[in-house]
Amino acid sequence: MWLILAFLSAAFLGIYDSLKKKALRDNAVVPVLFLNTLFSSLLFVPLIIASATSTALDGTILHVADGDWQAHRYILLKSLIVLSSWLLGYFGMKHLPLTIVGPINATRPVMVLVGALLVFGERLNLWQWAGVLLAVASFLLLSRSGKKEGIDFKHDRWIYMIVGAAALGAVSGLYDKYLMAPVSEGGVGLDRMMVQSWYTLYQSLLMLLMLLLLWWPHHRRSTPFHWDLAIVGISLFLSTADFLYFYSLSLPTAMISIVSMIRRGSVIVSFICGAMFFHEKNLKAKALDLALVLAGMLFLYIGSK
């Protein structure tokens, strides 16, 4: 059951990336991201209220646990990390082909592994080092593919934004490990639904401030905003993908190493969408780059068994 949920999560995540690309086409980034966080938070606010005011959700996978200000400070920091990653990622996604963005994002597990090496002192075995080297090789080959489309990885600010978004995403993953690990293992021991619900709500409030203070005063001189139904789809598919991910991990026999690897397979869905719906170029060369990324993920999985 948990394997099916993991594959469904990956599929929804790939569609989410594709809808994000569609919604950002010739559109203002800040209001699109605000509406994304708003719609996502509206999915969780009823669960927060119901959990706090009744016993209807007690003992279910939808129950949101209570927490004091200390716990919410940890969640607020997660909101800032994820929102920073999304801002960089949205701007980069708007200006780059999906078939380049996807493989770069797929290197996040490698960044998490390197982060674990630096932060937690974990040691990599030969399989894991092979996975890291394959990911580096795929990035170098991807830069060659990008040059054919006029994208210079060394000087393109949008590439730096996507890499920065991936790095912050990796930081978020490491922080999740700290937040949800039991106190006995050095973590904070927060409830998963509490983290997902409240960090989504905090993000929408932070984006509202950004919309009112930074974007609205200058919106007439920047890219205009136009409504796209894909904006609603972004929130629905992302929230569903995350819910399926957390639910799969909650099942007794679930293996996080396998679930995480399958989830990164979402790049296959977004790559296919980039080819079919956005008619992107140099697909053969990029497919080789993608294959190296996926091979790297496989090596990481073997090395973590």
C-alpha positions in Angstrom: 0.0 0.0 0.0 2.8 2.4 0.9 4.5 1.8 -2.4 1.4 2.7 -4.3 1.0 5.9 -2.2 4.7 6.8 -2.9 4.2 6.4 -6.7 1.0 8.5 -6.6 2.8 11.2 -4.6 5.6 11.3 -7.3 3.0 11.5 -10.1 1.1 14.4 -8.4 4.4 16.2 -7.7 5.4 16.0 -11.4 2.0 17.4 -12.4 2.4 20.1 -9.8 5.7 21.2 -11.4 4.1 21.2 -14.9 1.1 23.3 -13.7 3.5 25.7 -12.0 5.3 26.2 -15.3 2.0 26.9 -17.1 0.7 29.3 -14.4 4.0 31.3 -14.5 4.1 31.8 -18.2 4.0 35.6 -18.8 2.7 36.1 -15.3 3.7 37.9 -12.1 5.5 35.5 -9.7 4.6 37.0 -6.4 0.8 36.9 -6.7 0.9 33.4 -8.2 2.9 32.2 -5.2 0.7 34.0 -2.8 -2.5 32.4 -4.3 -0.7 29.0 -4.2 0.0 29.3 -0.5 -3.4 30.8 0.2 -5.3 27.9 -1.5 -3.1 25.4 0.2 -3.7 26.9 3.6 -7.4 26.9 3.0 -7.2 23.1 2.7 -5.7 22.8 6.2 -7.4 25.5 8.2 -10.6 23.4 8.6 -8.5 20.5 9.9 -6.7 22.8 12.4 -10.0 24.2 13.7 -11.7 20.8 13.8 -8.8 19.3 15.7 -8.8 22.1 18.2 -12.5 22.4 18.9 -13.8 18.8 18.6 -12.8 15.1 18.9 -14.0 14.3 15.4 -10.5 13.8 14.0 -8.9 12.2 17.0 -7.0 9.1 16.1 -7.2 9.8 12.4 -4.5 10.7 9.9 -6.1 14.1 9.5 -5.7 15.1 13.2 -3.5 18.2 13.8 -1.8 18.1 17.2 -1.6 21.1 19.5 1.7 22.8 20.2 3.1 25.7 22.3 4.9 28.8 21.0 8.2 26.9 21.2 6.9 24.4 18.7 5.4 27.1 16.4 8.8 28.9 16.3 10.3 25.8 14.8 7.5 25.6 12.3 7.8 29.3 11.4 11.5 28.8 10.7 10.5 26.0 8.3 8.0 28.3 6.6 10.8 30.9 6.0 13.1 28.2 4.6 10.5 26.7 2.3 9.2 30.0 1.2 12.7 31.2 0.3 13.2 28.1 -1.7 9.9 28.5 -3.5 10.5 32.2 -4.4 13.8 31.3 -6.0 12.3 28.2 -7.7 9.3 30.1 -9.1 11.4 32.8 -10.6 13.8 30.3 -12.1 11.0 28.1 -13.3 9.4 31.0 -15.1 12.5 31.7 -17.2 13.9 28.2 -17.8 12.8 25.1 -19.7 11.0 22.5 -17.5 13.4 19.8 -18.9 16.3 21.7 -17.3 14.7 22.6 -14.1 13.4 19.1 -13.4 16.8 17.3 -13.4 18.4 20.1 -11.3 15.6 19.7 -8.7 16.1 15.9 -8.8 19.6 16.3 -7.3 18.1 17.4 -4.0 18.7 14.0 -2.3 22.4 14.3 -3.2 22.4 17.8 -1.5 20.6 16.2 1.5 23.3 13.5 1.7 26.1 16.0 1.5 24.3 18.1 4.1 24.0 15.1 6.4 27.7 14.5 5.9 28.6 18.1 6.9 26.0 18.7 9.6 25.4 15.3 11.2 28.8 13.8 10.6 27.5 10.9 8.6 29.9 8.9 6.4 29.2 8.0 2.8 30.0 4.6 1.5 31.2 3.8 -2.1 27.7 3.4 -3.5 26.7 6.8 -2.1 29.8 8.5 -3.4 29.1 7.0 -6.8 25.6 8.5 -6.6 27.0 11.9 -5.8 29.5 11.7 -8.7 26.8 10.7 -11.1 24.7 13.7 -10.0 27.7 16.0 -10.5 28.3 14.5 -14.0 24.6 15.0 -14.9 24.8 18.6 -13.9 27.9 19.2 -16.0 26.2 17.5 -19.0 23.0 19.5 -18.4 25.0 22.7 -18.6 26.2 21.6 -22.1 22.6 21.0 -23.1 21.7 24.4 -21.8 24.3 26.1 -24.0 22.5 24.9 -27.1 19.5 27.0 -25.9 21.5 30.0 -25.0 21.7 29.2 -21.3 25.1 29.7 -19.7 25.1 27.9 -16.3 28.1 30.0 -15.1 26.4 33.4 -15.7 22.7 32.8 -15.8 20.9 34.1 -12.7 17.9 31.9 -13.2 20.1 28.8 -13.0 21.6 30.2 -9.8 18.0 30.6 -8.5 17.1 27.0 -9.3 20.2 25.7 -7.7 19.6 27.9 -4.7 16.0 26.7 -4.5 17.2 23.1 -4.6 19.8 23.7 -1.9 17.2 25.4 0.4 14.9 22.4 -0.3 17.7 20.1 0.9 18.1 22.3 4.0 14.3 21.9 4.6 14.6 18.2 4.2 17.4 18.0 6.9 15.4 20.4 9.1 12.3 18.1 8.7 14.4 15.2 10.0 15.3 17.3 13.1 11.7 18.5 13.6 10.0 15.1 13.4 12.7 12.9 15.0 11.8 11.7 18.5 13.3 13.8 21.4 15.1 10.6 22.5 17.0 10.7 19.2 17.9 14.4 19.5 14.9 15.8 17.5 12.0 18.0 18.5 9.3 15.3 18.0 6.7 17.3 16.3 3.5 15.8 14.8 3.7 15.6 11.0 0.2 17.0 10.4 1.0 19.9 12.7 4.1 20.8 10.7 2.4 20.5 7.3 -0.7 22.4 8.3 0.8 25.3 10.2 3.8 25.9 8.0 1.4 26.2 5.0 -0.7 28.7 6.9 2.4 30.7 8.0 3.6 30.8 4.4 0.3 32.4 3.2 0.6 35.1 5.8 4.2 35.8 4.9 3.3 35.9 1.2 0.4 38.3 1.9 2.9 40.7 3.6 5.2 40.4 0.6 2.4 41.0 -1.8 1.2 44.1 -0.1 4.5 45.7 0.8 6.8 44.7 -2.0 4.8 43.8 -5.1 1.6 45.9 -5.0 3.3 49.3 -4.8 5.2 48.6 -8.0 2.8 46.2 -9.8 2.0 48.7 -12.6 5.7 48.7 -13.6 6.3 45.0 -13.4 4.9 41.9 -15.2 1.1 42.1 -14.9 -0.8 39.3 -13.2 -3.5 37.3 -15.0 -5.7 34.6 -13.6 -5.0 31.0 -14.6 -6.9 27.9 -13.5 -3.5 26.2 -13.2 -2.9 28.2 -10.0 -5.7 26.3 -8.2 -4.2 23.0 -9.6 -0.8 23.9 -8.1 -2.2 24.0 -4.6 -4.3 20.9 -5.0 -1.6 18.7 -6.5 1.1 19.9 -4.2 -1.0 19.4 -1.0 -2.2 16.0 -2.2 1.4 14.9 -3.1 2.6 15.9 0.3 -0.3 14.3 2.1 0.3 11.0 0.2 4.0 11.2 1.1 3.4 11.7 4.8 0.6 9.1 4.8 2.9 6.5 3.1 5.6 7.1 5.7 3.1 6.7 8.5 2.4 3.0 7.5 4.2 0.4 9.6 6.2 -1.3 6.8 7.2 1.9 4.9 10.9 2.5 4.1 11.8 6.1 3.9 14.8 5.5 1.6 12.6 3.9 -1.0 9.7 6.4 -0.6 12.2 9.4 -1.0 13.7 7.8 -4.1 10.3 7.2 -5.7 9.2 10.7 -4.9 12.2 12.2 -6.8 10.9 10.2 -9.8 8.4 13.0 -10.2 11.0 14.5 -12.6 10.0 11.9 -15.2 6.5 13.2 -15.2 7.5 16.8 -15.5 10.1 15.9 -18.2 7.4 14.2 -20.3 5.1 17.2 -19.8 7.8 19.6 -20.8 8.3 17.6 -24.0 4.6 17.1 -24.8 2.9 20.3 -23.7 5.7 22.9 -23.8 7.5 21.5 -26.9 10.9 22.0 -25.3 14.2 21.3 -27.3 17.3 19.1 -27.1 15.3 16.3 -25.5 17.7 13.5 -26.4 20.7 15.2 -24.7 18.5 16.1 -21.7 17.1 12.6 -21.5 20.7 11.3 -21.0 21.3 13.9 -18.2 18.0 12.7 -16.6 19.1 9.1 -16.8 22.3 9.9 -15.0 20.3 11.7 -12.2 18.0 8.7 -11.8 21.0 6.3 -11.8 22.5 8.4 -9.1 19.3 8.1 -7.1 19.4 4.4 -7.5 23.0 4.2 -6.3 22.1 6.4 -3.3 19.3 3.9 -2.4 21.6 0.9 -2.7 24.1 2.6 -0.6 21.6 3.4 2.1 20.2 -0.1 2.5 
